[in-house]
Amino acid sequence: MKLKSLIAAAVLSAASIGSASATAYTVDLVNTTGNLWTSGFNAVPSPLGDFVDTFTFTPDATFGSTAQAFLANLSVTGADSSSIHFTGADLNGVALTGFGGPTVFGYAQGEILAPTSILFNGSLVLTVMGNTQGGSYGGVFNLNLAPVPEPETYGMLLAGLGILGFLARRRKQT
């Protein structure tokens, strides 16, 4: 009986080793100036092996907003206990561009979404995928919120359209 339990536990633990860990984070962006919202974020993927981390940023983007993201890991040799290998990252389905190579400090690898003309609206979810041998990674996220028109703007628009309609009707009658 104990042997069956021991075998079942071994099979279950072996199955969990090959699966990817998934962790969700919520990051509150801070309004720095005007419509620019920013925040740093970081993660320590655990357990070792494949991981998928998701970062949800608040507040949501308004129609026409643009975003910039950067995340990186720096290790001394690229293969030591602080090594993370990114297999991909995307923001709402828009892929970030990977980079990596030796630096004067060691080996750097990361993903970047440069300031972009891609427009976002609604919730912003950054998904980071990779493999870890230990260590951590961090990054910065910037959101340039598109301004939301004030109610007075809509009132002026409607008044202007009304005046144009009045003038068009008056010309038509004469």
C-alpha positions, 0 to 999 in steps of 0.5 A, a space after each residue: 500500500 505504501 509502495 503504491 502511494 510512493 509511486 503515485 507521488 513520484 509520478 506526480 512530482 515528475 509530471 510537475 517538473 516538465 510543466 511551466 509555472 505561471 504567475 500573475 502580477 498587477 502593477 499600478 502605474 504612477 502619473 509622472 507628468 501630464 499624460 505619462 504613466 510609468 512604473 518599474 516591475 520585477 519577478 523571480 520565476 519559481 520553480 526552476 525551468 520554464 515560466 510564463 509571467 503576466 503583468 496587468 498594468 493599471 490604469 487601462 489605456 484610453 483610445 489612442 494611447 501608446 506604450 513602451 516596455 523594457 525588461 532584462 536579465 544580467 548574469 555574470 557568465 550567461 550560464 550561472 545561477 542568475 541566468 534567465 533565457 527569455 523565449 518571448 514577450 508580448 504586450 496585448 499580442 504585440 511581440 517585443 523584440 529580443 536582444 542579448 549579448 556580452 557586456 562589460 558586466 557579463 551577459 545581458 538578455 532582454 526584450 524591448 517594445 520601443 516607443 510605438 505608434 501602435 495604439 492601445 485601448 483598454 487593459 494592458 497585459 504584458 506576457 513574459 515567457 522564458 526559462 530560469 536557472 534561478 535569479 530574477 529580471 526586471 523592467 520598466 513600463 511607460 504608458 502615454 495616455 491619449 487625452 480624453 476630451 472634456 464635455 465642453 469639447 463635445 458641446 463646442 463640436 455640436 454647437 459648431 455643427 449646428 451653426 454650419 447646418 443653420 448656414 447651409 439651410 439659410 443659403 439653400 432657402 435664398 
